[in-house]
Amino acid sequence: MRVLYVDDDRINVLLFEEACRVAQGLDVACAGSGAEALEMAREFQPELLVLDLHLPDTDGYALLPALRAAAGNVEAPAFLCTADEMSEVQRQARDAGFQGCWVKPVVLPMLQAELARLGWSPAA
């Protein structure tokens, strides 16, 4: 599964990449801004989007539809990542088209559980 992770915090990027490496079977590309993510999506064509809420040039809500269009996959599942209070962002995230919200930093058990819920397995 091709995953595009968008976050401007390098530590969170490293933690996400490591969680995906341990999960196995995930091809991960990382971007640090909305503009960079849009460029990458055209070539990488992600099957899953994981977006930080607060980016230097946009926010996850605004980026999601543009990213899906750039990737050519308007149905791509997407998760919003944030350190903000979950109760304040969950409804807005779902209304914006996200399948759910993840607390940063993303941890392996949660990543695996959400991917399994989407039907993914390492052998897939």
Backbone hydrogen bonds, N-H to C=O, Kabsch-Sander energy under -0.5 kcal/mol:
donor,donor_aa,acceptor,acceptor_aa,energy
3,V,1,M,-0.6
3,V,27,D,-2.9
4,L,48,L,-2.6
5,Y,3,V,-0.6
5,Y,29,A,-2.7
6,V,50,V,-2.8
7,D,5,Y,-0.6
7,D,31,A,-2.5
10,R,8,D,-0.8
13,V,9,D,-2.0
14,L,10,R,-2.4
15,L,11,I,-2.4
16,F,12,N,-2.4
17,E,13,V,-2.8
18,E,14,L,-2.1
19,A,15,L,-2.3
20,C,16,F,-2.4
21,R,17,E,-2.2
22,V,18,E,-2.4
23,A,19,A,-2.1
24,Q,20,C,-1.4
27,D,1,M,-2.8
28,V,26,L,-0.7
29,A,3,V,-2.6
31,A,5,Y,-2.4
37,A,33,S,-2.2
38,L,34,G,-2.4
39,E,35,A,-1.9
40,M,36,E,-2.4
41,A,37,A,-2.6
42,R,38,L,-1.1
43,E,39,E,-0.8
43,E,40,M,-0.5
44,F,40,M,-3.2
45,Q,41,A,-1.9
47,E,2,R,-2.9
48,L,2,R,-1.5
49,L,77,P,-2.4
50,V,4,L,-2.6
51,L,79,F,-2.7
52,D,6,V,-2.3
53,L,81,C,-2.2
55,L,53,L,-0.7
55,L,58,T,-1.8
60,G,53,L,-1.6
63,L,59,D,-2.2
64,L,60,G,-1.9
66,A,62,A,-0.7
67,L,63,L,-2.8
68,R,64,L,-2.6
69,A,65,P,-2.1
70,A,66,A,-2.4
71,A,67,L,-2.3
72,G,68,R,-0.7
72,G,69,A,-0.7
73,N,68,R,-2.3
76,A,73,N,-1.7
79,F,49,L,-2.4
80,L,100,G,-2.3
81,C,51,L,-3.6
82,T,102,W,-2.1
88,E,85,E,-1.3
89,V,85,E,-0.7
89,V,86,M,-1.1
90,Q,86,M,-2.4
93,A,89,V,-2.7
94,R,90,Q,-2.4
95,D,91,R,-2.5
96,A,92,Q,-1.5
97,G,94,R,-1.3
98,F,93,A,-2.5
99,Q,78,A,-3.2
100,G,78,A,-0.8
102,W,80,L,-3.3
104,K,82,T,-1.6
111,L,107,V,-2.3
112,Q,108,L,-2.9
113,A,109,P,-2.2
114,E,110,M,-2.5
115,L,111,L,-2.4
116,A,112,Q,-2.5
117,R,113,A,-2.0
118,L,114,E,-1.2
119,G,116,A,-1.6
120,W,115,L,-2.6
124,A,121,S,-2.3
